[in-house]
């Protein structure tokens, strides 16, 4: 069985932990890669978000409302993968719009999707439902929600979730 991790993450000023050099979701994605040896792909916005948190959330709101969030490069062909770990921070109750851009048009028939998110109180939010809508034909498994302020202490939790 071959797996791919597709994730979006943002560093800079963060809601609960101040300025960070590595995004919280990236930390979880790297734990998953270390544990599973999966391939990994980072979704990067064509236009980076502001480093300032308040400006960033306003930019995210505009991108969500306009559905305009181009990315630097498309997700690689997912045909050879059985399991896709899809991860993102929770933005305005769901995935950042860049994840929609990345996932649209992919063939998810027969794929297993394991969602993971970082948050500061919203849990998985609406992300599992969003994935059910966009990943038609996939089996969406139980997701993992990790507090961003606790990502560095979550490796054991990530490992338990992977083994479920």
N, C-alpha and C positions, 0 to 999 in steps of 0.2 A: 504494500500500500504506500503510495507516495502522497506527501502533503505539501501544501503551500500556505504560507502566512501572508495575508494581504492586510496592510494596516496603514492608518493615518495617525500621525502624532505631531505635536507642536511643543517646542521648548519655549524659552523666553519667560516672560512674567506669567505666573500661573495662579489660579484662584486661591489655593490654600497653602502653597509651599514657597511662594515668592518666585524669584528668578531661578530657572533651572536650565542646565545646558543640554539635557536630554529629555525629550517628552516622556510623560508617564506611560503612555500606550506603547511607546517604543521599548521601554524597559520590560513590559509584559511580553511583547512580541519576541524579544531576545531570549527571555526565559523559555518560551515555547520552543523556539528554535534549538536552544541548547538541549532541552529535554527530548524533543522529537527528531532532531536532525532535519527538519523540514526546510524546503527552500523558502526564501523570504522576499517580499516585494513591498517597498514603501511607496505609498501614494503621496506625491508631493504636489502642492498647488502651483500652478503656473505663476500666479501672483501671490507671493508669500503674505501671510497675515502679519499685522503690526506686532511689534515686540511688546507693546503696552497691552495689558489684559483688557481694559475697558474698551479700547479701540478695536481690539481683536474680536470681542464678542459682538460689537456692532457690525463689523465686517461680516462675521459669520451669519448674523441675522439677515443682512442684505443678500448674501449668497443663497441662503436657504429660501428666502422669499422670492428671489428672481430665478432660482434654479440655474444660476450662472457661476460655475466653478470649474474652469478648465484645469487640467492637470498636465504636468511636464511630459509624462510618457504613459502609454497604456499598460494595463496589466498584461503580463506575458500569457501566452496560450495556456489555458487551464485544462486542456484535453487530457494530459497525462497524469492529472492529480485526482485522487479519490476523495481526499479530505481537504477542505479549505478552512483555515482559521482566519476569521475576518474580525479585525479590531479597530476601534476608534474611541476617542473621548466622546462624551455626550455633549452635543451642542444643541441648545434650544429643544431639548426633549428627544433628540434623535441623532443620527449620524451626521457628521459634517457633509455638506453638499458634494465635496470632492469624492467621497466614497460612492455616491450615486453615479457621478461621472465615470468613475473607474469600473463599476460593476455592470452598468447598462450594456446590453447587447451580448453578454457572455452566455455561453451554453452551460447551464447548471444541471441539466438532466443527469440524475443518478449520483450527484455529488452529495457529500456530507458537509454541512456547514456548522462550524463551532464558533459562535460569536463571543467576543470578549470586549469589555469596555473599561475605561477608567472614568471616574466620576467623583463627586464630593457630596453625594446624598441622593442622587436620582436613580441609582441602581442601573439596570439594563434599559430603563426608560422604554421608549417605543422601538428600539433597535431590532429586537427579534421580529416584530410585525413588519418593519420596513424590509428586513431581509426576506421574509416570506413573500412579500410583494415583488421584489426585484429578482430574487433567485428562484424563479419558477422551475419546478422539477427537482429541486434539492430537498434533502431532509435536514431541517434545522434542529439541531440538538440544543440541550440546555446550555445557556450562556454563563459566562463568568463576569462578574462585576467586581472591580477592585477599586477601593478608594485611592485616588491619586496620591494622597499624602502617605499612603502605606505601601506603595509599589515595591520598594526595595526589601520589604519584609514579607513579600507574598509568594516567594518561589515555591514553598511547600504547598500552598493553596493552589497554585497553577498546576503543579504536578498531580495533585489529587483530582483536579478537574479534568485534566487530559486523560487520566485512567478511567474516568466514569464510563 
